[in-house]
Amino acid sequence: MDKKEFRYQLKLTKLNELKFLSHLDWQNLILKSLRRAGVHFALTEGFNKIPKISFSPALPIFIESECELVNFIAVSPIETDFVEKFHSSTSENLKILALNEFEDNGRRMPSLDNLVQWALYEADLPQNNLLNKTLGILNFEDLRYTVEKCLSSSDLFIEKKTKKGILKQINYKDSIYSAQIIDGKFRFILKTGQSDALPAFRADEFLKYLSGQAQKKDLIFNIRRLSFFDENMAEI
């Protein structure tokens, strides 16, 4: 008889100093935190058994988040004080915002990297100046004009280097779902996750493009990921 599985999804924050963690370090931090909170993971089959756990698409360093998702499967139910145990052993910048349990229907849990297809981001506009004078965008009106020009264009090509070291022009135009200024914040929805149809577009690279500095590597923006959406734009 197959053993019953207990399936959970967490929505987590990744704030302040945690934005300096790489995706691999983030994964290791979550695994250790869950184990300290008493989670007994179900393991994959085969010679090298690993916990059955998946993470939402990787967040580039220097970007914060209020919506990081983690799906995991346990061999026993989590304890009633799981959230308290989790928070007691982690940073105050890593908090559980939501905890959901899914029914064991005998099917494999969907990979978050495939389920998540779009993400909403927010960038600060401190003192009406997101991208300073040296970058050519001085205020809200300059930014609005640049965004409108970007969204109305038929193409948005950025030169990228492939894993094989080959330079390639990639068109990200359809990877931008929306972009607008709301209450002194710049909010935009970009393609993320895995898809054969559209390339994923990093939030920091989008802002670099708007600033005319697409190839500049040392620009850092104050960006926060707010929520995820599936292929039908339903919030996850």
Rosetta blueprint (number, residue, H / E / L):
1 M L
2 D L
3 K L
4 K L
5 E L
6 F E
7 R E
8 Y E
9 Q E
10 L E
11 K E
12 L E
13 T E
14 K E
15 L L
16 N H
17 E H
18 L H
19 K H
20 F H
21 L L
22 S L
23 H H
24 L H
25 D H
26 W H
27 Q H
28 N H
29 L H
30 I H
31 L H
32 K H
33 S H
34 L H
35 R H
36 R H
37 A L
38 G L
39 V L
40 H L
41 F E
42 A L
43 L E
44 T L
45 E L
46 G L
47 F L
48 N L
49 K L
50 I L
51 P E
52 K L
53 I E
54 S E
55 F E
56 S L
57 P L
58 A L
59 L L
60 P L
61 I L
62 F L
63 I E
64 E E
65 S E
66 E E
67 C E
68 E E
69 L E
70 V E
71 N E
72 F E
73 I E
74 A E
75 V L
76 S L
77 P L
78 I L
79 E L
80 T L
81 D L
82 F H
83 V H
84 E H
85 K H
86 F H
87 H H
88 S H
89 S L
90 T L
91 S L
92 E L
93 N L
94 L L
95 K L
96 I E
97 L E
98 A E
99 L E
100 N E
101 E E
102 F E
103 E L
104 D L
105 N L
106 G L
107 R L
108 R L
109 M L
110 P L
111 S L
112 L H
113 D H
114 N H
115 L H
116 V L
117 Q L
118 W E
119 A E
120 L E
121 Y E
122 E E
123 A E
124 D E
125 L L
126 P H
127 Q H
128 N H
129 N L
130 L L
131 L L
132 N L
133 K H
134 T H
135 L H
136 G L
137 I L
138 L L
139 N L
140 F H
141 E H
142 D H
143 L H
144 R H
145 Y H
146 T H
147 V H
148 E H
149 K H
150 C H
151 L H
152 S H
153 S L
154 S L
155 D L
156 L L
157 F E
158 I E
159 E E
160 K E
161 K E
162 T L
163 K L
164 K L
165 G L
166 I L
167 L E
168 K E
169 Q E
170 I E
171 N E
172 Y L
173 K H
174 D H
175 S H
176 I E
177 Y E
178 S E
179 A E
180 Q E
181 I E
182 I E
183 D L
184 G L
185 K E
186 F E
187 R E
188 F E
189 I E
190 L E
191 K E
192 T L
193 G L
194 Q L
195 S L
196 D L
197 A L
198 L L
199 P L
200 A L
201 F L
202 R L
203 A H
204 D H
205 E H
206 F H
207 L H
208 K H
209 Y H
210 L H
211 S L
212 G L
213 Q L
214 A L
215 Q L
216 K L
217 K L
218 D L
219 L L
220 I L
221 F L
222 N L
223 I E
224 R E
225 R E
226 L E
227 S E
228 F E
229 F E
230 D L
231 E L
232 N L
233 M L
234 A L
235 E E
236 I L
